Amino acid sequence: MTTTSSAPTDPTAPVVRMDAINKWYGAYHALRDIDLQVAPGERIVICGPSGSGKSTLVRIVNLLEPFQQGRLQVCGVEVGADEITRAARLAVNRRVGMVFQQFNLFPHMTALQNLTVGPIWGGGVSRREAHERAIHYLERVGLMDQAHKHPAQLSGGQQQRVAIARTLCTRPQVVLFDEPTASLDPEMVNEVLQTMESLAGEGMTMMIVTHEMGFARRIADRVIFMDQGQIIETAPPDDFFQNPQSPRLRSFLGQVLTH
């Protein structure tokens, strides 16, 4: 049975809990027996080679992808594999924000309008409150001076920061980042990572898929390594990078930590 509550009553209870999650695309076994808990305020970085299941994992947390076995609990909403209803998706989406590789901004709207449309039409927020939130979060990501520009008038880094601010306007309990710098030119990556670091310093619960290992070292409470649909290793950053236990993680770090 699907269980929905406004939030876990125990402040120490996991915000996200995945129990024996399995996901297939046809015959392809994309996720294998995923067990994972994320505590309130915890910052999790997920890394691994392409095709390892990283993006699929975070998309399942937001119920953007169904799963075929296991149970998922997100911010007091609990579903089994056969219980993923429209109501469950809406309940999760009200609690979880997501930042994608592509910015997905409405091209015909200004940055400010992109931030207000979700709270007004999806969250039942008044236009005045939505506008106040949008101003606050545009200032938060350093883009108030770009509020009345359209996405085509902004750089890729600025568009991604607008996308982050848009997510924050929904007041999520958890924010998922799916390789948020993957589509950016190298010189724009740092401005987005700095914005994310600042959010991490405020105690936001974050699950981040990224290949930016220096960023992972700086902000993660735990780093997770995935390969072939499995969680191979998880550890605090110092242990993860300095004392990897599995041969597959050692090989991966040997390839990505080349400088």
PyMOL commands that set and color helices and strands:
alter all, ss='L'
color gray80, all
select helices_A, chain A and resi 54-61+86-93+111-121+127-140+144-146+151-153+156-168+186-200+213-219+237-242+247-256
alter helices_A, ss='H'
color red, helices_A
select strands_A, chain A and resi 16-25+28-38+43-47+69-74+77-80+96-99+174-178+206-209+222-227+230-235
alter strands_A, ss='S'
color yellow, strands_A
deselect
rebuild
show_as cartoon
